[in-house]
């Protein structure tokens, strides 16, 4: 309900007026205006239950003097309502009684008013701004959304009951009645926001919505405000036909690029279609951006955008599987990363794709390359290449081979970095002193106590004091440190002995 359509405004009444006063005001109104309207609004104000909607849609708790000045500003200069300003309050402005006291000058600041009063003033002002800059509308929408967020039903009920105690109407006892009317005002506020947005051309409307969501959610990093969520839900619903049409266009372009690559047409033909696809995706994101930002803040996603991104990511895989240029795949991935840069989940997926493409470009990996790495005991490198290839591979036969190799690498991870040896090391001790194996490490021992580590091996026990040596490993870090400490200690002991 708009302030200038409120029963209190129509009858020039106050929430402090009793039944008799309201009836007199309705009679006066019927003499000058439509009598049916007078009786209709009077019936609302005299009915304790119906009256709640008018009270909440009015300016509860505001004195008649201040209310009069607010309404004057609303009618004459709505754009000034957001700015703190000095105004004159005259308690006898509409009274024939002589006022011996001068009017008082006060600083009017809308932020000092209660949330429901702020929200009602802002909604009325927003609907009367006329032609305004997009940044102005963004500020008004954010102020309205913040005011609504701060409305507390119990505090509002207390204010209404204070006014009813003066006017002689029974108190509101059910909080649910207040909550119900607040939701009705929520729908009204959203209606006002939509009217303000619809005054802009499509391109500027999208910019206002995007700027508003960015400000409300701190660029998608925190949950926004209820009215902003409502605004985005409404915006998404109205943009649905656009998304359906553009999704079909993207699907056609993806199929066309696939066909060109499959037919081995010239690179210029592929380039042209990729440029067209990029243009359509950029246009898609311009419209979908506020939805995606708000979804990010809510911890969800825009399913239509997610579906489009998946379709294009599948195109990248198809390009590689059809022996298409790796450069085309990287170009599309890079363009997507730049277009959807504000969507964290999509960026993470595209970053994985780009890393996989870099690995493919760097290694040009084939099954035989991986097998050669395994033969060279470079297990870790082989496993990384397998995992990169699995991210983009679609051929079931190759996936099966890669999976088997991946399992082998996992089971033989301890073989990584093992160097071939020409012969097994000498193992010989006398009375517990000499060289022997401790686990996989060869050490000099003194009375069965390891003193110095000589080497590490990939080794398998095959019997009593018999071993099969597969290759040589680097010493562990702790063994290197141990050897340094022993060496330094021995050197210090020798020096000390000589002196």
C-alpha positions in Angstrom: 0.0 0.0 0.0 1.4 3.4 -1.1 1.6 6.2 1.5 -0.6 8.5 -0.7 -3.2 5.8 -1.1 -3.3 5.0 2.7 -6.7 5.5 4.4 -5.0 7.8 7.0 -3.8 10.0 4.1 -7.1 10.0 2.3 -9.0 11.2 5.3 -6.2 13.4 6.6 -6.4 11.4 9.8 -3.9 10.3 12.4 -3.4 7.0 14.2 -4.1 8.9 17.4 -7.7 9.9 16.3 -10.6 8.1 18.0 -13.7 6.7 16.3 -15.7 9.9 16.6 -12.9 12.0 15.0 -12.4 9.5 12.2 -16.2 9.5 11.5 -16.2 13.3 11.3 -13.2 13.3 8.9 -14.9 10.8 6.7 -18.1 13.0 6.6 -16.0 16.0 5.6 -14.2 14.0 2.9 -17.5 12.7 1.4 -18.7 16.3 0.9 -15.7 17.1 -1.3 -14.9 13.7 -2.9 -16.4 10.3 -3.6 -18.6 9.3 -0.7 -18.2 5.6 -1.4 -14.4 6.0 -1.1 -14.9 7.8 2.2 -17.0 5.1 3.7 -14.7 2.4 2.4 -11.6 3.8 4.0 -13.5 4.6 7.2 -14.6 1.0 7.5 -10.9 -0.1 7.3 -9.8 2.4 10.0 -12.7 1.5 12.4 -12.2 -2.3 12.1 -9.4 -3.3 14.6 -8.2 -6.2 12.4 -8.4 -4.4 9.0 -6.8 -1.3 10.5 -3.5 -3.1 11.0 -2.7 -3.0 7.3 -3.2 0.8 7.2 -1.2 1.3 10.4 1.8 -0.7 9.2 1.7 0.9 5.7 1.6 4.4 7.3 4.3 6.1 9.5 3.7 4.5 13.0 5.3 6.4 15.8 5.8 9.7 13.9 4.3 12.8 15.3 1.7 14.7 13.3 4.0 17.7 12.9 6.9 15.7 11.4 4.5 13.6 9.4 3.1 16.7 7.7 6.6 17.8 6.7 7.5 14.4 5.4 4.5 14.3 3.2 5.3 17.8 1.9 8.8 16.6 0.9 7.4 13.4 -0.6 5.0 15.4 -2.9 7.4 18.2 -3.8 11.0 16.8 -3.7 11.1 13.0 -3.2 14.8 12.8 -4.3 15.8 14.9 -1.2 14.4 12.4 1.3 17.7 10.5 1.4 19.7 13.5 2.4 19.8 14.9 6.0 18.2 18.4 6.0 16.8 21.1 8.3 13.0 21.5 8.3 10.6 23.7 10.3 8.0 22.1 12.5 4.9 24.1 13.2 2.5 22.3 15.6 -0.4 24.6 14.6 0.2 24.7 10.8 -3.4 23.5 10.0 -5.1 25.1 13.0 -7.1 28.3 13.2 -5.8 28.8 16.8 -3.2 31.5 17.1 0.3 30.0 17.8 2.3 32.3 20.1 5.4 30.0 19.9 7.6 30.1 16.8 8.2 27.0 14.7 11.1 24.8 15.7 14.0 24.0 13.3 15.1 20.3 13.4 17.5 18.2 11.5 15.5 15.6 9.5 17.5 12.4 8.9 15.6 9.4 7.5 18.1 7.0 9.1 17.0 8.2 12.5 13.5 6.9 11.9 12.2 3.4 12.7 12.7 0.7 10.0 9.1 0.4 8.9 8.8 4.2 8.6 12.0 4.4 6.6 10.8 1.6 4.4 7.4 3.2 3.7 8.9 6.6 2.9 11.6 5.1 0.7 9.0 3.0 -1.2 6.8 6.1 -1.8 9.8 8.2 -2.8 11.2 5.5 -5.1 7.9 5.3 -7.0 8.0 9.1 -7.5 11.6 9.7 -8.5 10.9 9.8 -12.2 13.9 9.9 -14.5 17.0 9.2 -12.4 20.6 8.0 -12.8 21.1 4.3 -12.4 23.4 4.9 -9.4 20.6 6.8 -7.7 18.1 4.0 -8.1 20.7 1.5 -6.8 21.1 3.6 -3.7 17.4 3.8 -3.1 16.8 0.0 -3.6 19.7 -0.8 -1.2 18.3 1.6 1.4 14.8 0.1 1.1 16.1 -3.4 1.3 18.2 -2.6 4.4 15.2 -0.9 6.1 12.9 -3.9 5.5 15.6 -6.2 6.8 15.6 -4.3 10.1 11.9 -4.5 10.7 11.1 -6.4 13.9 7.5 -7.6 14.3 7.5 -7.3 18.2 8.8 -3.8 18.2 6.3 -2.7 15.5 3.4 -4.3 17.5 4.5 -2.3 20.6 4.5 1.0 18.6 1.0 0.3 17.2 -0.4 -0.6 20.6 1.0 2.7 22.1 -1.0 4.6 19.4 -4.1 2.5 19.9 -4.0 3.2 23.7 -4.4 6.9 22.8 -7.0 6.4 20.0 -9.1 4.0 22.1 -8.8 0.9 19.8 -8.1 -2.5 21.3 -4.5 -3.6 21.3 -3.1 -6.0 18.7 -2.5 -9.3 20.7 -1.4 -11.7 17.9 2.1 -11.3 16.5 1.1 -13.4 13.5 -1.2 -10.6 12.3 1.7 -8.2 12.3 4.0 -10.7 10.5 1.3 -11.3 7.9 1.0 -7.6 7.1 4.8 -7.2 7.0 4.9 -9.8 4.3 2.2 -7.9 2.4 4.4 -4.8 2.6 7.3 -6.9 1.4 5.3 -7.7 -1.8 4.5 -4.0 -2.2 8.1 -3.0 -1.8 9.1 -5.5 -4.5 6.4 -4.1 -6.8 7.9 -0.6 -6.3 11.4 -1.8 -7.1 10.2 -3.6 -10.3 8.4 -0.4 -11.4 11.6 1.6 -10.9 13.7 -0.9 -12.8 11.2 -1.1 -15.7 11.7 2.6 -16.3 15.2 1.8 -17.7 16.1 0.4 -21.1 17.1 -3.3 -20.9 20.9 -2.8 -20.9 20.8 -0.2 -18.2 18.3 -2.2 -16.2 20.7 -5.2 -16.1 23.5 -2.8 -15.0 21.3 -1.4 -12.1 20.4 -5.0 -10.9 24.1 -6.1 -11.2 25.4 -3.1 -9.3 22.7 -3.5 -6.6 23.6 -7.2 -6.1 27.3 -6.5 -6.0 26.8 -3.9 -3.3 24.4 -6.0 -1.3 26.5 -9.2 -1.3 30.0 -7.6 -1.4 30.5 -9.1 -4.9 29.0 -12.4 -3.9 31.0 -13.0 -0.8 28.2 -12.6 1.8 24.5 -13.4 1.9 22.4 -10.4 0.7 19.1 -9.0 1.8 15.7 -10.5 1.6 14.3 -7.9 -0.8 17.4 -8.2 -3.0 16.8 -12.0 -3.2 13.2 -11.3 -4.1 14.3 -8.8 -6.8 16.7 -11.4 -8.3 14.1 -14.1 -8.3 11.7 -11.8 -10.2 14.5 -10.8 -12.6 15.4 -14.4 -13.3 11.8 -15.3 -14.0 11.4 -12.4 -16.5 14.7 -13.3 -18.2 13.8 -17.0 -18.6 12.8 -16.7 -22.3 16.1 -15.0 -23.1 18.0 -17.9 -21.4 16.0 -20.5 -23.3 16.7 -18.8 -26.6 20.4 -18.2 -26.0 21.0 -21.7 -24.7 19.7 -23.1 -27.9 21.9 -20.8 -29.9 25.0 -21.9 -27.9 24.0 -25.5 -28.5 23.9 -24.9 -32.2 27.3 -23.2 -32.2 28.9 -26.0 -30.2 27.6 -28.6 -32.7 28.8 -26.4 -35.6 32.3 -26.1 -34.2 32.4 -29.9 -33.6 31.3 -30.5 -37.2 33.9 -28.1 -38.7 36.7 -29.8 -36.8 35.5 -33.3 -37.6 35.5 -32.4 -41.3 39.0 -30.9 -41.0 38.0 -27.6 -42.4 40.3 -24.6 -42.4 41.3 -23.0 -39.1 39.8 -19.7 -40.1 36.4 -21.3 -40.2 36.9 -22.7 -36.7 38.2 -19.3 -35.5 35.1 -17.5 -36.8 32.7 -19.8 -35.0 34.7 -19.7 -31.8 34.5 -15.9 -31.9 30.7 -16.1 -32.4 30.4 -18.5 -29.5 32.5 -16.1 -27.3 30.2 -13.2 -28.2 27.1 -15.2 -27.3 28.6 -16.4 -24.0 29.6 -12.8 -23.2 26.0 -11.6 -23.8 24.7 -14.5 -21.8 26.9 -13.6 -18.8 25.9 -9.9 -19.0 22.3 -10.8 -18.4 23.0 -13.8 -16.0 25.7 -12.0 -13.9 23.4 -10.6 -11.2 21.8 -14.1 -10.8 25.1 -15.8 -10.6 26.5 -13.3 -8.1 23.5 -13.7 -5.9 23.5 -17.5 -6.2 27.2 -17.5 -5.2 26.3 -15.5 -2.1 23.5 -17.9 -1.3 25.8 -20.9 -1.8 23.9 -22.2 -4.8 24.2 -21.9 -8.6 22.2 -20.7 -11.6 21.4 -24.1 -13.2 21.0 -22.6 -16.8 24.5 -21.1 -16.6 26.0 -24.3 -15.2 24.4 -26.3 -18.0 25.8 -23.9 -20.7 29.3 -24.1 -19.2 29.1 -27.9 -19.1 28.1 -28.0 -22.7 31.1 -25.8 -23.8 33.5 -27.8 -21.6 32.3 -30.9 -23.4 33.1 -29.2 -26.6 36.7 -28.8 -25.5 37.0 -32.5 -24.8 35.4 -33.3 -28.2 38.0 -31.0 -29.9 40.8 -33.0 -28.4 39.2 -36.4 -29.1 38.7 -35.4 -32.7 42.4 -34.5 -33.1 41.5 -30.9 -33.2 44.0 -28.2 -32.4 45.0 -27.9 -28.8 45.2 -24.1 -29.3 41.5 -24.0 -30.1 40.7 -25.9 -26.8 43.0 -23.5 -24.9 41.4 -20.5 -26.6 37.9 -21.5 -25.6 38.9 -22.3 -22.0 40.7 -19.0 -21.6 37.7 -17.1 -23.0 35.3 -18.9 -20.7 37.6 -18.2 -17.7 37.6 -14.4 -18.5 33.8 -14.3 -19.2 32.7 -16.1 -16.0 35.5 -14.7 -13.7 33.0 -13.7 -11.0 31.7 -17.3 -10.5 34.1 -19.2 -8.2 32.9 -22.7 -8.9 33.1 -22.3 -12.6 36.5 -20.7 -12.4 37.8 -23.6 -10.4 36.6 -26.1 -13.0 38.0 -24.0 -15.8 41.4 -23.7 -14.0 41.5 -27.5 -13.8 40.8 -27.7 -17.5 43.5 -25.2 -18.3 46.0 -27.1 -16.1 45.1 -30.3 -17.9 45.5 -28.7 -21.3 48.9 -27.3 -20.2 50.1 -30.8 -19.2 48.9 -32.2 -22.5 50.6 -29.4 -24.4 53.8 -29.9 -22.4 54.1 -33.6 -22.6 52.0 -34.6 -25.6 51.2 -37.7 -23.5 50.5 -41.1 -25.0 50.1 -44.5 -23.4 53.7 -45.4 -24.5 55.1 -42.3 -23.0 53.5 -43.2 -19.6 54.8 -46.8 -19.9 58.3 -45.5 -20.6 58.2 -43.3 -17.5 57.2 -46.3 -15.4 60.1 -48.3 -16.8 62.4 -45.5 -15.9 61.0 -45.7 -12.3 59.6 -42.1 -12.6 56.3 -43.3 -10.9 55.2 -39.9 -9.6 55.6 -38.2 -13.0 53.7 -41.0 -14.7 50.9 -40.8 -12.3 50.5 -37.0 -12.8 50.3 -37.5 -16.6 47.7 -40.3 -16.2 45.5 -38.1 -14.0 45.8 -35.2 -16.5 44.8 -37.4 -19.4 41.9 -38.9 -17.5 40.4 -35.4 -17.0 39.7 -35.1 -20.7 39.7 -38.7 -22.1 36.4 -40.1 -23.4 37.5 -43.2 -25.1 36.5 -46.1 -22.8 39.3 -48.4 -24.0 42.0 -45.8 -23.3 40.3 -44.9 -20.0 40.6 -48.6 -19.0 44.3 -48.7 -19.9 45.0 -45.5 -18.1 43.2 -46.8 -15.0 45.2 -49.9 -14.9 48.5 -47.9 -15.2 47.2 -45.6 -12.5 46.6 -48.5 -10.1 50.1 -49.9 -10.9 51.6 -46.5 -10.0 49.7 -46.3 -6.7 50.8 -49.8 -5.8 54.4 -49.1 -6.7 54.7 -45.6 -5.4 57.8 -46.6 -3.4 59.6 -47.3 -6.7 59.6 -43.6 -7.6 63.1 -42.2 -8.2 64.8 -45.7 -7.9 68.1 -45.7 -9.9 69.4 -48.9 -11.4 72.5 -50.6 -9.8 75.1 -52.9 -11.4 75.5 -55.1 -8.3 74.2 -55.7 -4.9 76.0 -53.9 -2.0 78.4 -55.9 0.3 76.8 -57.0 3.6 79.4 -58.2 6.1 79.7 -58.0 9.9 82.0 -59.4 12.6 80.7 -59.5 16.1 78.0 -57.1 15.2 80.2 -54.5 13.5 80.5 -53.9 9.7 77.9 -53.1 7.1 74.3 -54.4 7.1 70.7 -53.5 6.1 68.3 -51.8 8.4 65.0 -52.1 6.6 65.9 -50.7 3.2 68.9 -48.7 4.3 72.6 -49.8 4.3 74.5 -48.7 7.4 77.9 -48.9 9.1 77.1 -50.6 12.4 79.1 -50.9 15.6 78.0 -53.6 18.0 74.7 -53.8 16.0 74.1 -50.1 16.4 73.9 -48.0 13.1 76.5 -45.3 13.1 76.5 -44.0 9.5 74.0 -44.4 6.7 75.5 -45.4 3.4 72.6 -45.8 1.0 68.9 -46.7 0.6 67.6 -49.4 -1.8 64.4 -50.7 -3.2 64.8 -54.2 -1.8 62.8 -57.3 -1.1 63.8 -60.0 1.4 63.8 -63.5 -0.2 65.2 -65.7 2.6 67.5 -65.8 5.6 69.9 -62.8 5.2 69.2 -62.9 1.4 67.8 -60.0 -0.5 66.7 -59.0 -4.0 67.9 -55.4 -4.8 65.8 -53.5 -7.5 67.6 -50.2 -7.4 69.0 -47.4 -5.4 67.2 -44.5 -3.7 68.3 -41.2 -2.2 68.9 -41.1 1.5 66.0 -39.7 3.6 66.4 -36.2 5.0 66.8 -37.4 8.5 69.5 -39.8 7.5 71.5 -37.0 5.8 71.2 -34.9 8.9 72.3 -37.8 11.0 75.4 -38.3 8.9 76.2 -34.6 9.1 75.9 -34.7 12.9 78.1 -37.8 13.2 80.7 -36.3 10.9 80.9 -33.0 12.7 81.0 -34.7 16.1 83.8 -36.9 14.9 85.8 -33.9 13.5 85.3 -32.0 16.8 86.5 -35.0 18.8 89.7 -35.4 16.6 90.5 -31.7 16.9 89.9 -31.7 20.7 92.1 -34.8 21.1 95.0 -33.2 19.1 94.9 -30.1 21.3 
